Amino acid sequence: MTRRSDWPDSGDAGRPDSDDLGPSRAGRRASRGGQGEASSMEPGEQARAICLRLLTGTPRTRKQLAQALRQRDIPDDVAEEVLSRFEDVGLINDAAFAEAWVESRHHSRGLARRALARELRTKGVDPTLIDEAVGQLDLEQEERTARELVERKLRSTRGLDRDKRIRRLAAMLARKGYSEGVALRAVRRALEEEGEDAELLEHHLPDA
């Protein structure tokens, strides 16, 4: 499995990929006719150069690279041939991408399986590969991470009334893709450990 230190933090889940896939300065030069050596490249050579340049910075999915080639007016048949060749030699590997993405985003941002699957879908990863990648995380690991997230957030909610604390903590976990049951169990346990009366919590928290 790729170590999370080898995989860059990729920002918020909702951040668009336009910065990743938009034309670089070199790419813009290559797309202008009659300027420099790149302008004389055949479409296949251009496609290979674009893919290699993008893959040098960070791993990409096949769909991300296909979008980049389309933005640079590479013919679809040429793009398909180049992308397939890159897959054959292992330069594009959506399964490895998804596995590394799950490990990195879970450890660095505490995202749950549901949020991770949503992110991978936006990157064009095949649903089967998504299921396999998020399957790395079992319910026990999700619950452990949820508790850690609540514990880190708990101090900033002190001074609020009990209901507001519960709502704020549960909402934080929901944004990271945790189910209601996992969120409520994590919040209940954290508040009990802090000294909240378990019987009083029963009236403020539904059964998890």
Secondary structure, DSSP 8 states (H G I E B T S, - for coil): ---GGGS-----TT--SHHHHS--HHHHHHHSTTSSGGGG--HHHHHHHHHHHHHHHS---HHHHHHHHHHTT--HHHHHHHHHHHHHTTS--HHHHHHHHHHHHHHHH---HHHHHHHHHHTT--HHHHHHHHTTS-HHHHHHHHHHHHHHHHGGGTTS-HHHHHHHHHHHHHHTT--HHHHHHHHHHHHHHHT--HHHHHHHS---
